[in-house]
Amino acid sequence: MDKDCLFCKIAAGKMDTEFEFENDTLVVFKDINPHAPVHWLIVPKKHIRSINDLTAADRDIVAEITDVARQMARQAGVNESGYKLLFNVERGGGQVIFHLHMHLLGGWDKRK
C-alpha cells in the first residue's frame, strides 16, 4: 500500500466508499464523476502505478480485473446492451490517479 495513494486508502477500507464488489484482490466502486449511467472503477488492492508498471507477476490481477468487469456488467444489466472497458495510461492518456484501475462504462440508451 502506498500511504499517499487515494485508491490504496479506498481499497483498504480507510475511506467512506461503498463497494459494489470486493474480494481478496479487487474492489469495485462508483466513479465520483460518472461519464455514463453506469461508471464503476475496478481497482486492485495491490498498488500498481499504471499499465506501464505491470510485471509478469501481475498477469493474474489483470485477468481478474477483466473477469470481474464482465461479472459487474452483468450485475449492472449492461452486458447485453453494451459497455466499455477502459484503462487510462499516464497523464497524456487521461490517467489522473496513479493506481491501476479499469473503468466500466455503460447504460446509454442506443435506441435513439
C-alpha positions as CSV (number, residue, x, y, z in Angstrom):
1,M,0.0,0.0,0.0
2,D,1.2,3.5,-0.9
3,K,0.3,5.7,2.1
4,D,-0.4,8.7,-0.1
5,C,-2.5,6.9,-2.7
6,L,-6.2,7.6,-2.7
7,F,-7.1,4.3,-4.3
8,C,-4.9,2.4,-1.8
9,K,-6.8,4.1,1.0
10,I,-10.2,3.3,-0.6
11,A,-9.2,-0.4,-1.2
12,A,-8.0,-0.7,2.4
13,G,-11.4,0.5,3.7
14,K,-10.0,3.7,5.1
15,M,-12.4,6.0,3.1
16,D,-16.2,6.2,3.3
17,T,-16.6,4.4,-0.1
18,E,-19.4,1.9,-0.7
19,F,-18.1,-1.2,-2.7
20,E,-20.2,-2.8,-5.4
21,F,-17.9,-5.8,-5.1
22,E,-14.9,-6.8,-3.1
23,N,-12.7,-9.9,-2.9
24,D,-9.1,-10.5,-1.7
25,T,-7.7,-8.9,-4.8
26,L,-10.0,-6.2,-6.0
27,V,-12.7,-3.6,-5.1
28,V,-15.3,-2.1,-7.4
29,F,-17.0,1.2,-6.6
30,K,-18.8,4.0,-8.4
31,D,-16.8,6.8,-10.1
32,I,-17.5,10.1,-8.3
33,N,-17.6,11.9,-11.7
34,P,-19.5,9.5,-13.8
35,H,-19.3,9.7,-17.6
36,A,-22.1,7.2,-18.2
37,P,-25.2,6.0,-16.4
38,V,-23.1,3.1,-15.1
39,H,-19.5,4.1,-14.4
40,W,-17.6,1.9,-12.0
41,L,-13.9,1.6,-11.2
42,I,-12.3,-1.8,-10.8
43,V,-9.3,-1.4,-8.6
44,P,-6.7,-3.9,-7.4
45,K,-5.8,-3.8,-3.8
46,K,-2.1,-4.1,-4.6
47,H,-0.6,-0.7,-5.6
48,I,0.4,-0.8,-9.2
49,R,1.1,2.7,-10.5
50,S,-0.2,2.2,-14.1
51,I,-0.3,-0.3,-17.0
52,N,3.4,0.7,-17.7
53,D,4.3,-0.7,-14.3
54,L,2.8,-4.2,-14.7
55,T,5.2,-7.1,-14.3
56,A,4.8,-10.7,-15.2
57,A,3.7,-11.4,-11.6
58,D,0.7,-9.1,-12.2
59,R,-0.8,-11.1,-15.0
60,D,-3.4,-12.8,-12.8
61,I,-4.5,-9.5,-11.4
62,V,-5.2,-8.1,-14.9
63,A,-7.0,-11.3,-15.9
64,E,-9.1,-11.0,-12.7
65,I,-9.9,-7.3,-13.4
66,T,-11.3,-8.4,-16.8
67,D,-13.3,-11.3,-15.3
68,V,-14.8,-9.1,-12.6
69,A,-15.6,-6.4,-15.2
70,R,-17.7,-8.9,-17.1
71,Q,-19.5,-10.0,-13.9
72,M,-20.2,-6.4,-12.9
73,A,-21.5,-5.6,-16.4
74,R,-24.0,-8.4,-16.0
75,Q,-24.8,-7.2,-12.4
76,A,-25.5,-3.7,-13.8
77,G,-27.6,-5.0,-16.6
78,V,-25.4,-3.6,-19.4
79,N,-23.9,-6.9,-20.6
80,E,-26.3,-7.3,-23.5
81,S,-26.9,-3.6,-24.4
82,G,-23.1,-2.9,-24.4
83,Y,-20.4,-1.3,-22.3
84,K,-16.8,0.0,-22.5
85,L,-13.8,-1.1,-20.5
86,L,-11.0,1.5,-20.3
87,F,-7.6,1.9,-18.8
88,N,-6.2,5.4,-18.9
89,V,-2.4,5.3,-19.0
90,E,-0.2,8.1,-17.9
91,R,-1.2,11.8,-17.8
92,G,-1.3,12.1,-21.6
93,G,-3.7,9.2,-21.7
94,G,-6.0,10.7,-19.1
95,Q,-4.7,9.0,-16.0
96,V,-5.4,11.2,-13.0
97,I,-4.9,8.8,-10.1
98,F,-1.7,6.8,-10.4
99,H,-3.0,3.5,-9.2
100,L,-4.0,1.0,-11.8
101,H,-7.8,0.9,-12.4
102,M,-10.2,-0.1,-15.1
103,H,-13.3,1.9,-15.9
104,L,-16.6,0.1,-16.7
105,L,-18.9,2.4,-18.5
106,G,-22.4,1.6,-19.9
107,G,-26.1,2.2,-19.7
108,W,-26.5,4.6,-22.6
109,D,-29.8,4.3,-24.5
110,K,-28.6,3.4,-28.0
111,R,-32.1,3.1,-29.5
112,K,-32.2,6.8,-30.4
